[in-house]
Amino acid sequence: MTGAGNGMGREVALELVRKGAKVAAIDLSEDALARTAELSIAPRRVSTHRADVTDIDGVADLPAAIANVHGQVDGLINIAGIIHRFAPSSELTREEQERVFNVNFWGTVNMCRAFLPVLLSRPEASLTNMSSLSALVAFAGQTVYGASKGAVKQYTEGLYQELRGSAVQVTAIYPGNISTEISKNSGVAMIDSGGRKVRATTPRDAGVAIVSGIERGRFRILVGADAKLLDRLVRVAPRSTTNLIAKQMASVL
């Protein structure tokens, strides 16, 4: 699984180990990966693999490397992702926009293409991709990020259709506000919300919810009360919900 060095990715990895799984933890930071293994209840069941999901050749080597350690690969979970600075999309540089798409969308595609042949060879397997609440309802100031996660949503649901009847279960994750360090890890400055507190789901609770959703074969995993509420609202009243979020975002941009 990617993004296993911190935040939700680390907590998903730790929860999988608690459930008895062997985990191949993938991340850019070797130190962060070592810490994930150290925190697990069974470090010997965690292998660590430094990799950049945007590196097609490097990603292509991962299935064999992981199989050499664990003997087989029964699931893929793509958590790795970044955001961009909170700003109108017109103010973002082309480099900023492409970086977000390269990691969030193309990184997910690279991993899926590398691992799908292996997963399809197993009697039962799962493929899970991290989308976002912003793929279901837009957030001003994170427009390009939302577009990248919307692309992940469409790609994942397309894979679901293509793999119907196969042994591979396909799931997409839609987290709301999670108390992680994604801004720090993305190398961007976050908005100043004027001291207002935003209720957030803890990474641990998110990890438990994600693993539970995968176990149950969910088509979509909504993480957090905010994600579940906004998903309902945008289905019933899309314009009103979008206007509500626009007013909230206008006060912090």
HELIX and SHEET records of a PDB file:
HELIX    1   1 GLY A    7  ARG A   18  1                                  12    
HELIX    2   2 GLU A   30  LEU A   39  1                                  10    
HELIX    3   3 PRO A   43  ARG A   45  5                                   3    
HELIX    4   4 ILE A   56  ALA A   60  1                                   5    
HELIX    5   5 LEU A   62  HIS A   70  1                                   9    
HELIX    6   6 SER A   89  GLU A   91  5                                   3    
HELIX    7   7 ARG A   94  PHE A  101  1                                   8    
HELIX    8   8 ASN A  102  TRP A  106  3                                   5    
HELIX    9   9 GLY A  107  LEU A  120  1                                  14    
HELIX   10  10 LEU A  133  ALA A  135  5                                   3    
HELIX   11  11 THR A  143  GLU A  162  1                                  20    
HELIX   12  12 ILE A  182  SER A  186  1                                   5    
HELIX   13  13 PRO A  203  GLU A  215  1                                  13    
HELIX   14  14 ALA A  225  VAL A  236  1                                  12    
HELIX   15  15 PRO A  238  ALA A  250  1                                  13    
SHEET    1   A 2 VAL A  23  ASP A  27  0                                        
SHEET    2   A 2 VAL A  46  ARG A  50  1                                        
SHEET    1   B 4 GLY A  75  ASN A  78  0                                        
SHEET    2   B 4 ALA A 125  MET A 130  1                                        
SHEET    3   B 4 VAL A 168  PRO A 175  1                                        
SHEET    4   B 4 ARG A 220  VAL A 223  1                                        
END                                                                             
